[in-house]
Amino acid sequence: YRQLTSRDFWIDSAHSPLYNMWFSGEIPQVSHEVLHNLPIRYEVVLTTLYNTHPIIPEKGSAIFIHIWLSPSTPTSGCVSVSREDMLKILAWIDPSKSPMLEVSSHQNFNPNPY
């Protein structure tokens, strides 16, 4: 777990050596997503391993699992869930076990599918 600060960014410039990485420091001079003080959707956010091993420029970046703005508001490629479901996910995962979530189109979250 990591608390976001005003110095946390996600680099989305495919021309940066930090493409698709979490960056902490001064405001980057390349295209980036601010991670701190955003609307409720980033109150709790989970990162994904999308395009990380290996990182392929322009294949996509900043794909998160976050709280939705509303059930009918689309994202720009992220997965969004209700705040209630996000809290269920957080209660279920154990960071020491390297958790993984399978994303499906089902409407109801089941923390114990197996």
KAVENRA-V233189 format. One record per residue. N is the residue number from 0. SS is DSSP state (a for helix, b for strand, c for the rest). PHI is phi in whole degrees, 0 to 359 (NA if undefined). NEAR is the number of other C-alpha atoms within 10 Angstrom. Layout:
BEGIN
N/SS/PHI/NEAR ; N/SS/PHI/NEAR
END
This chain:
BEGIN
0/c/NA/6 ; 1/c/213/5 ; 2/c/276/8 ; 3/c/288/17 ; 4/c/233/13 ; 5/c/291/13 ; 6/c/257/14 ; 7/b/256/20 ; 8/b/219/23 ; 9/b/244/21 ; 10/b/279/24 ; 11/c/242/21 ; 12/c/275/19 ; 13/c/294/18 ; 14/c/267/12 ; 15/c/266/14 ; 16/c/293/11 ; 17/c/260/15 ; 18/c/308/25 ; 19/c/60/26 ; 20/c/230/18 ; 21/b/284/16 ; 22/b/233/19 ; 23/b/242/14 ; 24/c/157/10 ; 25/c/294/10 ; 26/c/305/14 ; 27/c/296/16 ; 28/c/269/9 ; 29/c/239/14 ; 30/c/302/16 ; 31/b/204/21 ; 32/b/249/17 ; 33/b/284/18 ; 34/c/257/19 ; 35/c/254/15 ; 36/c/59/11 ; 37/c/265/9 ; 38/c/304/11 ; 39/a/311/13 ; 40/a/302/17 ; 41/a/254/17 ; 42/c/301/15 ; 43/c/224/15 ; 44/b/220/19 ; 45/b/249/15 ; 46/b/277/12 ; 47/c/240/16 ; 48/c/264/14 ; 49/c/299/15 ; 50/c/55/18 ; 51/c/243/13 ; 52/c/221/7 ; 53/c/272/8 ; 54/c/278/18 ; 55/c/245/13 ; 56/c/307/16 ; 57/c/71/13 ; 58/c/277/10 ; 59/c/127/17 ; 60/c/211/26 ; 61/c/57/23 ; 62/c/266/19 ; 63/b/242/19 ; 64/b/250/21 ; 65/b/216/22 ; 66/b/288/24 ; 67/c/284/21 ; 68/c/282/16 ; 69/c/195/11 ; 70/c/299/10 ; 71/c/255/7 ; 72/c/271/8 ; 73/c/286/12 ; 74/c/253/13 ; 75/c/261/8 ; 76/c/125/12 ; 77/c/281/16 ; 78/b/254/17 ; 79/b/236/21 ; 80/b/224/21 ; 81/c/294/16 ; 82/a/300/17 ; 83/a/302/10 ; 84/a/291/16 ; 85/a/297/20 ; 86/a/294/13 ; 87/a/296/14 ; 88/a/300/17 ; 89/a/298/13 ; 90/a/290/10 ; 91/a/276/12 ; 92/c/281/14 ; 93/c/236/11 ; 94/a/306/10 ; 95/a/291/6 ; 96/a/257/7 ; 97/c/48/7 ; 98/c/295/9 ; 99/c/225/11 ; 100/c/247/10 ; 101/c/265/4 ; 102/c/265/8 ; 103/c/226/8 ; 104/c/268/5 ; 105/c/294/7 ; 106/c/281/7 ; 107/c/254/8 ; 108/c/279/15 ; 109/c/237/11 ; 110/c/290/13 ; 111/c/228/6 ; 112/c/289/5 ; 113/c/245/4
END
